[in-house]
Amino acid sequence: MTLEPLARPARLRPGARVVVVSPSGPVPAERMERGLDLLRGWDLDPVVAPHALDTHPELGHLAGTDEHRAQDLQEAWCDPSVDAVLCARGGFGAHRMVDLLDWKAIRAAGPKVFVGYSDITVLHEAFALRAGFSTLHGPMIGTEVFLKDEATRQALRSTLFEPESVQTLGLDAAAALVPGTARGITWGGCVSLLAADAGTPGARTSARGGLLVIEDTGEEPYRLDGILTRLLRIGALDGISGVVCGSWEACGPYEGVRAVLADRLGGLGIPVVEELGFGHGPTALTVPLGVPAVLDAPADGGRCTLTARVPALV
């Protein structure tokens, strides 16, 4: 089955009500407040979900219990007064709560803006496969990259309010690992989470015709080799049209990472772009998932870009 475009949510307007949730790890209150102030400066009306500042009583790597994290996301999504759901941070925990969500009710509520990356990849996949909704692989308000990097913030703000202005993505560092041009539906996220999600209930079984978007953090080259090898062995990359790589923060010397990417992806016979500029790196562009796009990787060393064929939001 070839991937098809997903339902896109509406763009935000001044005064839009947005709920901040913590589906995975806990976020310090000070970081949360700084992020909220930035959102208020965009003329948004941010609300902190009831359990978004919790910490699990026994497992300190979780932002509260699985049930409470799922409840926050469920209630925010099904509240008709809420225009967007933004994640505070990643970490670990989305896998533990994703099956506690009522996906039938979420689907009935319709698409909304949903932003996050890292561990939130599990939820991006679930929204795509269980609800049919397009989402945004973008910065989270309690993370350093959002709080400190103006280019990161501006990319997200433009996507939320004027998505036509940021349909073409790509930092100057982007380069063709394998040159060519590819068209397909964007999907992906943090590649270790894609591998961890494979084989679980409701997980993706085919990505034919998809443009794979991947990045990660803290995965040494040998571990990245294992992650990509698993995806290849289970057929998860069969029929994809291209690969778009972002940052590989704290993954060891980049020469080693590049060698693994070239070895594992170069034989697919499809274009591969490296360092497009999204993920855990110092600048994190916002990438729409579930939309038709064109990957351009010129052989002559020209600028490499990913261009959404429609705005991320309607």
N, C-alpha and C positions, 0 to 999 in steps of 0.2 A: 504494500500500500504506500503510495506516494504522499508525502506530507502536504497538507492544505493550509492556507492562511487561517488564523484563528480570529475570533471576535475581538475587536479592539475597543477599549473603553473611551469615554469622552475626555477631552482635554480639561484642564482645570481653569477656573475663572477666579478673579480676585474675590476673596471671601470664602473660598471653598473650604469645607470642613474635612480635615484629614486626621486619621487616627494612627498613632504610633504604637506598634506592637513589638514584643520581644519573643519571637517564636523559638529562639535557640538559647544563646548565652545571656547572662545578666549584663546590664549596662550601668555604669556609675551615674548617680543622679546628676552630678555636675556636668557630665558630658551630654546627658539628655537635655538639660536645661539650655545649654549652649546651642544645641541643635534646634530646639524649639524656638529660640530667639531668632535664629536665621530664617526659619520658616515664617515666623511672624513678619519679618522684614520683607518677605515676598507677598505680603498681604493675604496669607493663608490663615486659617483658624485651626491650629493644631490641638489635638486632645490626646492625652496619654491614656492608653488602655489601663483598666483597673489593676492588672497584674504585671504591667510592663517593667516595673522597677523591682519586682520580686527577685529573691534568690531562693532556690530550692533548699529546704531545711537540712537536707543531708548531702545533696550532690551540688556542690558549689559551682559547677560548670553550667548549671541550668538556671534559666530565669524563671523560677517557680516550678510548680508541678506541671506534668504533661497536660493534665486536664485544664488547668488554669490558662496555660499558654494557648491551647486549642480554643478554649472558650473566648478569650480575647479576640482572636482572629475571626472566629465564627460570628460573634456579635457585631463586630465592626463591619464585616462584609454584608451582613443581612440587615443592617440599619440603613434605611433609605435616605437618611440625612447625611450619610458619610459619602464623600466623593472619592477618597483615596485611602489606601492602607499602606503605610510606610514602615519598614523595619528599622529598629534601632541599631541592631548589630547582628552578626552571624555567630560563629563559634561552633556549638554542637547542640542538637536537640530537636531539629525539625523532623528527623526520622522517627523520633519517639512519639510525636503528636499528630503526624499527618493523617494517620488512619482513624483518629478520633474526631476528625472534622466531618460534618454532614455535607458531603459534596453535592447531593441532590438539592439541598437548600441553597448552597452557594451558587450552583448553576442557575437555579430559579431566580436568584437575586440579580443576575446579570453581571457583565464585566465592570470592573472598577480598576483604577490605577493601582498597581501593586509594584513596589520597588524594593529590591534587595539583591544581595549576591552572596558568595561564599556558601555557608550551610543552607542558605535560603534557596539554593538550587533545587533542593528536594521539593520545595513548594512551587517553584516555577514549573517543574515537570508535572506536578499534580494539577495545577491550574490548567496547563495545556491539555493533559490527557483525560482528566476527570471532569473538567468544566468546559473546555474548549475556548479558554480565554488567553489572549496575548498579555504578556507582562513585561516589566522593565528590569533588565539586569543593570542595576545602578547603585550608587552609593547610599549608605545607611546613615541616619542622622547622628548616631552616637559614635561614629568612627572618626579617626584622626584625619583620614583623607577628605571627608566631608567638612570637617571643622577647620581644616588648615589650607586646603587647596582651592583657590578661586576658580580655576579652570574646571575642576570637578563639579563645583556648585553651579557654575554657569551652564554647563552641559545639561545637568539635571533640570535646572529652572527652565531653560529653553525647551527641553523636551516636554515638560509639563504644560507650559503655556503657549509655546509657538513651535510645535513639532516640525512644521515645514522647514524651519530654519536650521535644523540639525539632522537632516536625512542622510547626509554624507559624513561618515566618521573616519578618523584616521589621524594619529599624531605623525609628526615628521619622521619619527624613528621607525615607522612601519616599513617592512621590507618583504620582498617575495622570497620565501623559502623554496617554493615551487611556483613558477610563474604561470599565469593563465587567467581566464575569466570564468566565473561560475555564477549560476543563478539558483536560488532555492529559498526555502523557508528557514528562517533562523531558529536555532534551538541550542540548548546547552547550558553552560555555566561553569562552575568549579568542577574540573574533570574528575577529581577523586570522589566527589559526591555522585557524579553520573555513574561511575563504576560501582559505588556502594549501593546505589538505587537499583541497579540492574538485577532482575530476577525477583524483586519484591512485588507484593500485590499492586496491580494497577500500573506497573512500570512500563516504559516504552519497549516495544518489541521490534519496531522498525523505524528507521529514520530516512528511508529512501527519498531522495530529492531534497534533503535538508542541507543547510549550510551550518556546519558545526561551529559553535562559539565556545572556546575553552580558555581557562586560566587556572592558576592555583597558587597556593602559598605553603611553604614549609615542606615541600616534597622533594627530596634529593633526586638527582637524575635516575638512580637505580629504581627508586619507588615510582617515579613517573613512567619509567619503562614498563614496570609491572602493571600500572593502571591502564596504560594504552594497550598493552598486550592483552589484558583481560577484555577490554572493549572490542578489540579486533577478533579475539577467539570466539566470543559469543555472538559475533555478527552484528554488533550494535552500529558499526560504521559502514556496513554494506550499503552501497548505493548512494552514499552522501555525495554532494556535488563539490564541496570545498570545505576548507578548515580555516577559521579565523582565530588566531592566538592572541591573547592579551599578555598580561604581566605574569611573571613567575617569581614573585617576591620570596626571598629566603629559601630558594630552591637550589642553592649552591651556585657555583660559577656558571654564567649563562652559556659559556661554550659547551659545557656538558649537557645543559638542557637542550640547546639547539641540536646537538648531535643526536639526542634521543628523539626529538621531534622529527628530524630529517630521516632517521632510520625507521621509525614506526609509521610515519605518515607519508613519507616520500614515495613509497611504493604503491600508493593508492591510485596514482595517475590523475590526481585532481589538484587544483591550485591550493596552496597553503601560504598564508600570510602570517608573519610573526610581528609581535610588539605593536599591535594596533592601538593599544592605549586604554584598556579596561581591566578591571579586576582589583587585585590587592596592591597595585603599584602606587607610585606617588601621584599619579593622575588617573582618575577612573571615569572614562566616558560612559554615558548611558546608552546601552544597546537594547533595542526592542527585540523581544523574542516572539516568535510566531507570526512574523510578517515576511512577505516576499522581499528579497534583497538581491543585490548584485555585488559580488566580490571581484575587485579588479586588482590584479597583481602583475604589472607590466614586466616584461622580460628585460627591458632596457634600463631598469633601475628607477623608473618614474614613480610617482607617488602611489602608494597602495591604499585603497579605500574600500569601505563597506557602505553601500548606499541602499537604504530602504526605498522600495519602489512606491510605498505609500507612507504618509506620516505615521508615527508611532501611535498617536491618539487621534480620534476623529473630532 
